[in-house]
Amino acid sequence: MPRFLALIRIDENDAPAEGPSPELMRRMGELMEEMTKAGVLLDTSGLTPTAQGTRVHYEGGRLSVTDGPFTETKEVIGGYSMLQTKDRAEAVEWTKRFLKVHEAHWTVTCEVRELMEG
C-alpha cells in the first residue's frame, strides 16, 4: 500500500498564541486513535515554532546557515502525518477529517504527497 506524507502548513502570525485548545487536542487525539486502529497513521507530530529552528541552504557550491525566526516566511510547516492508505483519495479523506477537527479561527493547509518507493 502506498505511503503519503501530509505536510501541515500554518501561518505562525495567525495561530493562537496559546496554541491548540484542550478541546482541539481531545478531538485530534480521538481521530489519531481511530487512524492508528485502522492501520492508516504510521507517525505524526507537531513542530516547534520557526524561532527555534535553523535553515541550512546550499546554492552555488556554498552553504549558509540561518537561525529562526524566519520573518520572510508567512506559511510554515507546523507538523506532519505519515499515512499508509490504499490510494491518494483515501489519504485526502483522512486529511480532510484532520482539518475539520480544528476550530474556525485556525487557518491550516495540508499538502498530501506520495512517497517514492524503491
C-alpha positions, -999 to +999 in steps of 0.1 A: +000+000+000+013+035-008+025+058+019+017+096+019+033+125+038+008+151+049+026+184+055+006+206+078+011+243+069+001+271+092+007+309+094+026+314+126+014+350+128-023+339+128-020+309+150-034+314+186-005+324+209-018+299+235-016+271+209-043+245+204-072+244+228-077+214+251-109+206+231-090+206+198-063+184+213-090+160+226-106+158+191-072+153+175-064+125+199-096+107+192-091+110+154-055+098+157-065+069+178-091+059+151-065+063+124-040+042+143-066+014+149-074+015+112-037+010+104-036+043+085-015+065+108+022+055+108+036+086+125+026+122+133+040+152+152+038+189+156+069+210+151+083+237+173+080+273+161+104+287+135+120+308+162+135+276+175+146+263+140+176+266+117+177+267+079+207+252+061+208+265+024+230+252-004+234+273-035+263+278-060+285+254-041+282+274-008+263+266+024+246+292+046+230+287+080+203+309+093+187+307+127+150+314+131+126+330+133+122+334+096+103+367+092+101+364+054+080+332+057+042+336+060+033+299+058+054+273+076+053+236+082+037+232+116+036+194+117+032+162+096+015+129+094+027+098+077-002+078+063-005+044+046-037+041+026-050+021-004-047+053-026-044+091-027-081+096-024-082+078+010-052+098+022-070+130+012-102+119+030-083+113+063-066+146+058-099+164+054-111+148+086-080+160+104-085+196+092-122+196+102-114+190+139-099+225+141-119+255+153-130+280+127-103+306+138-075+283+125-061+286+090-045+253+081-034+239+047-023+203+043-002+192+014-005+154+007+023+138-013+031+102-020+065+088-010+086+075-038+091+038-030+120+017-042 
